[in-house]
Amino acid sequence: MKSMTFEVKESIHLGRFIYDPDWTPLKGTYILPLRFFTTDRTGRTADPNDYLEVIQVVDVAGTDFAITRGGGLFVRDIGQYRTREALGKLVELFNLLLAEFAFQGLASHPVTDIEIQCAKLIGRHASITGGWGSFADRTWGPYVLLAMQVRDVGDGYGRTGNPYWTANFYWVAHDPAILDRLTGIPNAIRLRDISSTLPALLVAATYHATRHSLAEGVVMSWIVCEELLSYLWDQHVSKIQEKERRDRLKDSRTYSAAVRLEVLLVEGSLQPELCALLQRARGMRNALAHRSITDQESADICNRAMREMLSHVGFPTQQMPGFSYQSGSIGGPITALEPTFPFRAT
């Protein structure tokens, strides 16, 4: 039997990121789940350096972000991020970029301060090679995966020719054309203009929906809905001339989300179908908050309500990932054996 081979070939040695003394300081993180931007459907490459190559630079509200083929996101570090406040602003910029990614069809876990760490740029390649904390999956973890050797897992069973390289199983291929659609990040900027927290909330809601994190998906999706509802409500209130009446309508205790939906429906600012969907999503959020009830349908409905509300206020949502019903399996054994230790099925 002819064995298959898969040889990792480093065009430049990865060790330069540890031993070379000269490099450009960066701060960075990774899209998560990891993405590899390629038009090759298999997404396979035998050169770890391909994952670290900078292939696009995007202006994010005045700061340049370098994007690598392996989904790394990096900014220049000239000492401007030493304070907690400055790092917090950088977190906002990372999530602003990820919000535009979400509008264009790519979901990622939102970025937090512990997921942004020091990185190095050498030539056209960027990587994080060390750091701190317990969460390495989007800091030094990708570099470690790329440094792994190939292992033939068939060896020992007389079935050589089954080579595994960790990078092939952690990075998912994605069309690089998405990077050209990020120019100016217009949707994320407009979202930020409505509310400074909306970009990060949208990133979280989209990620949790695709990840099937049910409770998180329900809550985050509904928060985005309610923020956009407040935006529409403020527009409604601003048309009223009497100050005393405007002040009364701004009281969210009296004019709750349920009441605002009904008023905007009567006024004609909301279509009946969208209002009914939002009322349904509101009920599902309340069922989670007050009775700890959630399920896949709730996460699906709340995410759909969020996307419909975004569309209603003028955002393009055709490409946005949503909740999907799916399952997977590796297939059954030839003979199903009983376990050798107590292990009950329920």
Phi, psi and omega in degrees: 000127182283128183274147176273151178233150174215108185249125175283125182239111180274115176294327171225141186293131180298336182298344180298333180289346177255322189257338178291131184278346186247122180196162178268123180291139179226165163241139184199174175202188182232150166300138181225122006297154183298140180235144176238114186278110183203151174271352176286123185298330181282334180071012186267138171214146183266001183250113179302332181295335178299326181290334185262358184286130175285122183242353180202145172238126185240133176279118179244095178053042176094357177244130179282131176246123174271131180246126180268164180298332179270017175083016175283141179239121189223146174234155176295142178239105178247027178093009185275357184245033184279335181268158179297324180293318180294321178293324177298320177295324178293320175304316179299320180292319177300315181289333174297315177296317180294331176295319177293321174304317181297317178299330183268002171112009181237120180266141178217151171299137178298157182268139172241171184297328182284351179260006174251119183224170184293141182222174182231140172247121178234111185067238178252020182240139182228143179199151168264129183242355179199180180164207185216170175089180187261000186242090184265356190297336178231024175238262180274351182302312180302321178297319179297318178300318181291335180277353181290152178269161177284139177232132176271103185283352175277344180295131184104343176247010181070023181230059179295156182107025177233069186282135177243129170236126190306324182300328182292344186248351180254334179262134177255133181292142177216143182297122181292350178301337179299330183294328178288340180272001181272350187309122178078352184033056189296323182290319179294322179295316179295323177297318178295326179295329177287315178201132185296337182268348186298319180303312180294323178294320178296317178302313181296315181298318180293317180297311184294330176293314180289333182275350184062034169277094196296306183297315180297321180296317179298310185295310183296317180298317181292324178299318177299316177303314184289326175297318178290326175297319178297323177298315178293322180295318178299322176296319178297313183294325183296340180280348184274131187278324185284122183297319182299319179291319177302317181297320178296317183291341179280352180283104184287346177287321178277314181261076181288178179301319180298317181291317181299320178300316181293319180295315181293330175294312180296321181290336180099007179281342177234141174280151182304320182296316180292319179299317180295321179295317180294320177296322178293317179295322178299318178297323180289323176296317179294324178297324176289313185292324188254339182228009178056039181252126173205158178200181182296321181298320180298314179297320179295311183296316181294321178293320179294322177297320179298313182293323178293323179292319176300316179298322181298325181267010169105012179267144177282119184241008184299327183267351187294132176295147178231189179284136179230142178268117185205165176205165181213165182201156176261004181090166183266161178284163175296316176231123180277111182270151171282142180295156182272003177223160181302120187202087189277150171259141182249000000 
